[in-house]
Amino acid sequence: MPLIDCLTTTDALAEVFSDASVLAAMLEFEGALARAEAAAGVIPASDAAVIFDAARRGGFDSSAIASDARAGATPAIPLVKALRIRVRQTDPAAAAHVHAGATSQDVTDTALILLLRRAHGIVAADHQRLEQALRALSARHAGSIMLARTLLQPAVPTTFGLKVAGWTAPIARSWRRLDRAWQQAMVVQLGGAAGTLAALGDSGPRVAGSVARELGLRPAAPWHTDRDRLGALTSACGLYVAALGKAARDVALLMQSEIREAGEPGGGSSTLPQKRNPSGCALVLAAATRLPGLVSSYLTAMMQEHERGVGGIQAEWPAIGAIVQSTGAAAAALAGVIEGLEVDPERMRANLDATGGTIFAERAVLLLSPSLGRDRAEQVVADAIAASRGSDVPFSAALKAAAGAGLPPGILDGIDDPGRYLGSAEWIRTQLLGGSDE
């Protein structure tokens, strides 16, 4: 893959969208078209056999095709020309039937769908790794108590298992949306010059159905300027990668040396030997940074003119290729992060204890209000926080001193026990992992 793209894809996805793979997909369409037309009696079977064999052999010069593509604003024109020349060398009569009844966008759209079908299996496998790792991590740390943080500040106790479940649920939901959109996009494109299949006469629908069967795609009415299926796919990629980015952001924050509650395998520094950088998280967050702009580009390109657009379709291929590869790169990177994540429950407890107990202020107000009234309880708690901060006095001791005598016996016992202020954390964790919030 090009060095400039090495952080934006995976080896497997880079191969799917390589020049050789793109040309193979376009040629697969041309071969399937010839066979379908022969089956419908549109062209002779002998001609279809020659065309199919010439297409299957591949070996065309992708650099030359890319260079010539600029003249017609599509790589289909030079590829069809090259295929026709090859067929003519074997059977001049058959050359006249190359690409018969189709248009350039039929080639490029169907080729794109074939590439996306291959890419789906790759991304799906990495998502499965990721979701399995997340669910196992959440179960393993269902009882690992840590600080919840709101606006980046200590809040109340929670569990790491719940935090991980909070990553898992939107990732799983957005994947299901993406998977559905991906499956719905697996349709053939065959419409001819203006989406009427006029050049194929009455055989058009039959040929289109046969091409779909040959390629293992679903038949569909021509969709030259109806880009909603791919729009749904690209938008779903954006949602999915944003969900991945949320988890990566949290892991990177937990890795900070001031926190040190969890850490991915990470990478080193070119100059600072002591560093363990969140490199996997960086790849996920880079993808999440790219995706919104790419998705926006695709959605803007959907507004195509009349029966065949100008400019919009030319913007799609690079946008979709980048979107899908970035999605796969993010899924693979986060799967590696979660599979190798090291969690430190002792450090979590130490960070919780370092608050001096002030994170239990909300609980203190709730416990004191029945006896003191809400206003007095809030003032007592505020005084205790002030006395505790910047001193060695634990919040619980400062609270008892501020409250004075007259409280019901034992009302503040265990005020600083985090296990007694987790609320419904475990129930919420299991609800999130069970998918019952959809």
Secondary structure, DSSP 8 states (H G I E B T S, - for coil): --GGGTTSS-HHHHHHTSHHHHHHHHHHHHHHHHHHHHHTTSS-HHHHHHHHHHHHH----HHHHHHHHHHHTSSHHHHHHHHHHHHHHH-HHHHTTTTTT--HHHHHHHHHHHHHHHHHHHHHHHHHHHHHHHHHHHHHTTT-EEEEEETTEEEEEEEHHHHHHHHHHHHHHHHHHHHHHHHHT-B----TTTTS-GGGGGGHHHHHHHHHHHHT-B-----TT--HHHHHHHHHHHHHHHHHHHHHHHHHHHHSTTT-SEE-S-B--SS-TT--B-HHHHHHHHHHHHHHHHHHHHHHHT---TTS-SSHHHHHHHHHHHHHHHHHHHHHHHHHHHHT-EE-HHHHHHHHHTTTTGGGHHHHHHHHHHHH-HHHHHHHHHHHHHHHTTSS--HHHHHHHHH-S-S-TTTTTTTT-GGGS-TTHHHHHHHHHHTTT-
